[in-house]
Amino acid sequence: MSYKTQILEAYDRLGFAPRGKQLDHVERIIGAMLDDNMRHVILSAPTGTGKSIIGAVVADAVHTIKTPFQDANASFLLTATNVLGQQYYDTFSNPNDPRDTTFRFIKGASNYTCDALSTPEEQQTAENCSIRIFQKTGMDEVLAAYCNNCEYQINRSLRDKSRHLITNYSYYFTDRMASELLAKRTVCVFDEAHLLNDLYTDHCAINFTEKGLNLTATEVSETLSLGHTEIFKHLKTIGSLLANEKITNDTYMSVIRLLADVYITIAEASEQEAERNIRNRDRYLKINKMMKKYFGRAGKILDLLEHEYPHVFEYKAKSPKTGQADHEVIIKPIFVSAMFEKLINADHNLLMSATISEQYAKRTLQLDPADKVKHIRLDPQFPRENKKVIFYKPMTLNYTSMKDAETIKKLCVNTFQIVKHHTDLGERGIILAPSFAIVESIAGTLRGALDAKQVKIFEHVRGEKLVDWIEAFKAYNKGPAVFLTPSGFEGLDLPQDLSRYQILVKTPWGSLGDKRIKLIADIYPDIYQLTALMKITQGAGRSVRSADDYATTYILDQSAQRLMTASNNEWKNEFLFRFASIL
């Protein structure tokens, strides 16, 4: 069945026109959902396809076809970060109507400024929202001046009236796992879906330390009324077990049950005390914030106890030798797995990314074959010759070899040769290194061997924000430059002359020092390798952003070479490979 008319109408409603083969792509996705009754569609769409527009058009058209008389609740459009969410909103929203319900962008309260509470000296956020206090104490002038036009309050009031709701994964996870306030929608679009698994496991991680337990006890004693002796007693018991290495595979579930009870007791006591102090704004806000924090911590433990999802338990003893600063317990899901069913809040799910493998999605999300899953792989949008990959003097790089000073020296020399070559051509580029230590070593070599007047070196420094360094790199316009970072495999957008080359120093394997990653590597080696390959492919796309753009990617690690050239690499047709020992 053809849906061309409905698709073109959706494009028109959203203010866009189809380009390239988008019309055919959207038709295939809608056909899978409606004709083949597919609950899940996995869309592998290379950079340049226009995934965001495709996702919005699919959702808008499917919603209109299925519920022609219902305007609201067409889709969730999920993004990995608020920055990407804002880009979505800016692309589709009506800037002239702040109350337009076609697209809404909702995020956590801490991301909104509260003008009612802020002063020139200190900005406050909606996390400390006082609207209940203002309402209860009859402060109508404050409500009229600030709250009635507050972006946070507007978005909350319109979120379930919106046709398309844009939000980040974390906000969505919190709602599905805890509050369940968001109304069901026709389509849920998971953008950058290759990140879904890791974002979920990090979101659900349970973590506590001896120092953290002591801070909790201090917070309770300083904030709540006298009493609560049971809280202090249980915190002391758990802290003692932790410090004496008594929390083991056999005992940790009983310990976290006790900890959940402690957190709930603190949250309930905070809720009661906050209500008693509602006319004391500062104290009310402080206690109310405390209540939300401990309900949130308890919720993660209760989710594990209720759903019994597969997970890893890890105890880390305090050790100056290893750099472990405190006794610590970490519990993480292995994959989203069966919990994906809990996350679903739409009739159809579109999981899309430039690097989403059907094998990876089915394994990590445990997609039920009974639901019917369709994988659609779109052809590359850019010429292969525009995305050259050169394996330059590839070396065997692993945990042992990276501790060898001679290995690091060779990497620095090889990197210098590439940078020198492109600097002589007047070009800019980026270096993706495995750690800040390697960044520092390579940057030191470049500064010692290259004239500062020839090339500007931007070295991402530990503890400083990636976005600040990237903006500085982009703003520099006085000739060749190179940017070094361990954090740039995803999210960087460096089109045209901003970057004509990129160096991938080492394969971005997950750290085997993380027990969850080690378990995946041992039991699911295919997923361990796929994760690294997806990250390499993402990294190799940072500097080619359109069909007329071009850049060269240099790979210095033999294991990355093997992954990229393997016959089962489904993205290999996007690149033109060659080996080189001289430039």
Residue pairs with C-beta under 8 A, 6 or more apart in sequence:
1 31
1 34
1 35
2 27
3 26
3 27
3 30
3 31
3 34
3 61
3 65
4 23
4 27
6 30
6 61
6 64
6 65
7 18
7 23
7 26
7 27
7 30
7 57
7 61
8 18
8 23
9 61
9 64
10 57
10 60
10 61
10 64
11 17
11 18
11 57
13 60
14 53
14 56
14 57
14 60
14 92
15 92
16 53
16 57
18 26
18 57
19 50
20 49
20 50
20 381
21 378
22 49
22 50
22 53
22 54
22 57
25 45
25 49
25 54
25 376
25 378
26 54
26 57
26 58
26 61
28 376
29 41
29 43
29 54
29 58
29 350
29 376
30 58
30 61
30 62
30 65
32 38
32 41
32 374
32 376
33 41
33 58
33 62
33 187
33 348
34 62
34 65
34 66
36 372
36 374
37 372
38 348
38 371
38 372
38 373
38 374
39 347
39 348
39 349
39 371
39 372
39 373
40 348
40 349
40 351
40 367
40 371
40 372
40 373
40 374
41 348
41 349
41 350
41 351
41 373
41 374
41 375
41 376
42 193
42 351
42 352
42 356
42 358
42 361
42 373
42 374
42 375
42 376
43 51
43 54
43 350
43 351
43 352
43 353
43 356
43 376
43 378
44 352
44 353
44 354
44 355
44 356
44 357
44 358
44 375
44 376
44 377
44 378
44 570
45 51
45 54
45 352
45 353
45 354
45 378
46 354
46 378
46 379
46 380
46 381
46 382
46 571
46 574
47 354
47 381
47 382
47 541
47 544
47 545
48 381
48 382
48 545
48 546
48 547
49 378
49 381
51 191
51 352
51 353
51 354
52 77
52 87
52 88
52 91
52 191
53 91
54 352
55 75
55 77
55 189
55 191
55 350
55 352
56 75
56 77
56 92
56 164
56 189
58 187
58 189
58 350
59 74
59 75
59 77
59 164
59 186
59 187
59 189
59 350
60 74
60 75
60 163
60 164
62 74
62 186
62 187
62 348
63 70
63 73
63 74
63 75
63 163
63 185
63 186
63 187
64 74
66 186
66 347
67 186
71 101
71 163
72 101
72 160
72 161
72 162
72 163
72 183
73 160
73 162
73 163
73 183
73 184
73 185
73 186
74 163
74 164
74 185
74 186
74 187
75 163
75 164
75 165
75 185
75 186
75 187
75 188
75 189
75 346
76 165
76 167
76 172
76 182
76 185
76 187
76 188
76 189
76 345
76 346
77 88
77 164
77 165
77 166
77 167
77 189
77 191
78 167
78 168
78 169
78 172
78 188
78 189
78 190
78 191
79 85
79 87
79 88
79 166
79 167
79 168
79 169
79 191
79 192
80 168
80 169
80 191
80 192
80 195
80 199
81 168
81 491
82 107
82 111
82 168
83 467
83 491
84 168
84 191
84 192
84 491
85 105
85 107
85 166
85 167
85 168
86 105
88 103
88 105
88 166
88 191
89 103
89 105
89 166
92 102
92 103
92 164
93 100
93 102
93 103
93 105
94 100
94 102
94 103
98 151
98 154
99 154
99 158
101 158
101 161
101 162
101 163
102 162
102 163
102 164
103 162
103 163
103 164
103 165
103 166
104 155
104 158
104 159
104 162
104 164
104 165
104 166
105 155
105 166
105 167
106 155
106 156
106 159
106 165
106 166
106 167
106 171
107 167
107 168
107 171
108 127
108 170
108 171
109 125
109 126
109 127
109 129
109 152
110 125
110 126
110 127
111 125
111 126
112 125
112 126
112 150
112 151
112 152
113 123
113 124
113 125
113 126
114 124
114 125
114 126
114 128
114 129
114 130
114 146
114 150
114 152
115 146
115 150
116 130
116 134
116 142
116 145
116 146
116 147
116 150
117 124
117 128
117 130
118 124
126 150
126 152
127 289
128 285
128 289
129 152
130 281
130 284
130 285
131 143
131 147
131 150
131 153
132 278
133 139
133 278
133 279
133 281
133 284
134 142
134 143
134 147
135 143
136 278
137 279
147 153
159 165
159 182
160 182
160 183
165 182
165 185
169 195
169 196
169 199
169 200
169 203
170 199
170 203
172 182
172 343
173 199
173 200
173 203
173 204
173 343
174 203
175 181
175 182
176 182
176 342
176 343
176 345
177 204
177 299
177 303
177 342
177 343
178 296
178 299
182 345
184 345
184 346
184 347
185 345
185 346
185 347
186 346
186 347
186 348
187 346
187 347
187 348
187 349
187 350
188 344
188 345
188 346
188 348
188 349
188 350
189 350
189 352
190 196
190 349
190 350
190 351
190 352
191 352
191 353
192 353
192 490
193 351
193 352
193 353
193 356
193 361
194 353
194 355
194 356
194 357
194 360
194 534
194 538
195 353
195 490
196 336
196 351
196 364
196 365
197 335
197 336
197 364
197 365
200 333
200 336
200 339
200 343
201 332
201 333
201 334
201 335
201 336
201 516
202 332
204 300
204 303
204 304
204 332
204 333
205 300
205 330
205 331
205 332
206 256
206 300
206 301
206 304
206 329
206 330
206 331
206 332
207 328
207 329
207 330
207 331
208 238
208 242
208 259
208 328
208 329
209 242
209 326
209 327
209 328
209 329
210 239
210 242
210 243
210 318
210 326
210 327
210 328
211 326
212 326
213 235
213 238
213 239
213 242
214 235
214 239
216 235
216 262
216 266
217 231
217 232
217 235
217 236
219 290
220 228
220 231
220 232
220 266
221 232
223 270
223 273
223 286
223 287
223 290
224 266
224 269
224 270
224 273
224 287
225 273
228 265
228 266
228 269
230 265
231 262
231 265
231 266
231 269
234 258
234 259
234 261
234 262
235 262
237 258
238 255
238 258
238 259
238 262
240 246
241 247
241 251
241 255
242 327
242 328
242 329
243 327
245 315
245 317
245 327
247 255
247 315
247 329
248 315
249 313
252 313
252 315
252 329
252 331
253 305
255 329
256 301
256 304
256 305
256 331
257 301
257 305
259 301
260 298
260 301
260 302
260 305
263 294
263 295
263 297
263 298
263 301
264 294
264 295
264 298
266 290
266 294
267 290
267 291
267 292
267 293
267 294
267 295
267 298
270 287
270 288
270 290
270 291
270 294
271 291
273 287
274 284
274 287
274 288
274 291
277 283
277 284
277 287
278 284
303 309
304 311
304 331
307 338
307 339
307 342
309 333
309 337
309 338
309 339
310 333
310 334
310 335
310 337
311 331
311 332
311 333
311 334
312 331
312 332
312 334
312 515
312 516
312 519
313 329
313 330
313 331
314 329
314 330
314 331
314 515
314 516
315 327
315 328
315 329
316 324
316 327
316 328
316 329
316 330
317 324
317 327
318 324
318 325
318 326
318 327
330 515
332 516
333 339
334 516
334 519
334 520
335 363
335 364
335 365
335 366
336 343
336 364
336 365
336 366
337 364
337 365
337 366
338 366
340 365
340 366
340 367
341 368
351 361
354 537
354 538
354 541
355 533
355 534
355 537
355 538
355 571
356 534
357 530
357 534
357 570
358 373
358 375
359 526
359 530
360 527
360 530
360 531
360 534
361 367
361 373
361 375
362 373
363 524
363 526
363 527
364 527
367 373
377 570
380 573
380 574
381 547
382 544
382 546
382 547
382 549
382 574
383 547
384 573
384 574
384 575
384 576
385 550
385 576
386 544
386 547
386 548
386 549
386 550
386 551
387 540
387 541
387 544
387 550
387 551
387 553
387 574
387 575
387 576
388 550
388 551
388 552
388 553
388 575
388 576
388 577
388 578
389 540
389 552
389 553
389 554
389 555
389 564
389 575
389 576
389 577
389 578
390 552
390 553
390 554
390 555
390 578
390 579
390 580
391 554
391 555
391 561
391 577
391 578
391 579
391 580
392 414
392 418
392 554
392 555
392 556
392 580
392 581
392 583
393 410
393 414
393 556
393 580
393 581
394 555
394 556
394 557
394 558
394 560
394 561
395 401
395 407
395 410
395 411
395 556
395 557
395 558
396 558
396 559
397 407
397 411
397 506
397 507
397 556
397 557
397 558
397 559
398 559
399 512
401 407
402 408
402 434
402 438
402 506
408 438
408 441
411 438
411 441
411 442
411 505
411 556
412 441
412 442
412 444
412 445
413 445
414 556
415 431
415 442
415 445
415 446
415 503
415 505
415 556
416 442
416 445
416 446
416 449
416 450
417 583
418 429
418 501
418 503
418 554
418 583
419 429
419 431
419 446
419 450
419 455
419 482
419 503
420 449
420 450
421 583
422 428
422 429
422 480
422 500
422 501
423 450
423 454
423 455
423 480
423 482
425 500
426 479
426 480
427 480
427 497
427 500
427 501
428 480
428 481
428 482
428 497
428 498
428 499
428 500
429 482
429 483
429 499
429 500
429 501
429 502
429 503
429 543
429 551
430 482
430 483
430 484
430 485
430 488
430 492
430 494
430 499
430 501
430 502
430 503
430 542
430 543
431 439
431 442
431 482
431 483
431 484
431 485
431 502
431 503
431 505
432 485
432 486
432 488
432 489
432 502
432 503
432 504
432 505
432 508
432 539
433 439
433 442
433 484
433 485
433 486
433 505
433 506
434 486
434 505
434 506
434 508
435 486
436 460
436 461
436 462
436 486
438 486
438 505
438 506
439 459
439 460
439 484
439 485
439 486
440 459
442 484
442 505
443 457
443 459
443 484
446 455
446 457
446 482
447 457
450 457
454 479
454 480
455 479
455 480
455 481
455 482
456 476
456 478
456 479
456 480
456 481
456 482
457 481
457 482
457 484
458 469
458 472
458 473
458 476
458 481
458 482
458 483
458 484
459 484
460 466
460 469
460 483
460 484
460 485
460 486
460 487
461 469
466 485
466 487
466 488
466 491
469 483
469 485
470 483
470 488
470 492
473 481
473 483
473 498
474 494
474 498
483 499
488 539
488 542
489 508
489 535
489 536
489 538
489 539
489 542
490 535
490 538
490 539
492 542
493 542
493 545
494 542
494 543
494 545
495 543
495 544
495 545
495 546
495 549
496 545
496 546
496 549
498 543
499 542
499 543
499 551
500 543
500 550
500 551
500 552
501 543
501 551
501 552
501 553
501 554
502 539
502 540
502 542
502 543
502 551
502 552
502 553
502 554
503 553
503 554
503 556
504 536
504 539
504 540
504 553
504 554
504 555
504 556
504 557
504 560
505 556
505 557
506 556
506 557
506 560
507 532
507 536
507 557
507 559
507 560
507 563
508 532
508 535
508 536
508 539
509 528
509 532
509 559
510 517
510 520
510 521
510 528
510 531
510 532
511 517
512 518
512 521
517 528
520 527
520 528
520 531
521 528
529 563
532 559
532 560
532 563
533 563
533 564
533 569
533 571
536 555
536 560
536 563
536 564
537 571
537 574
539 553
540 553
540 575
543 549
543 551
543 553
544 550
544 551
553 575
555 561
555 564
563 569
564 572
564 575
564 577
565 572
565 577
566 572
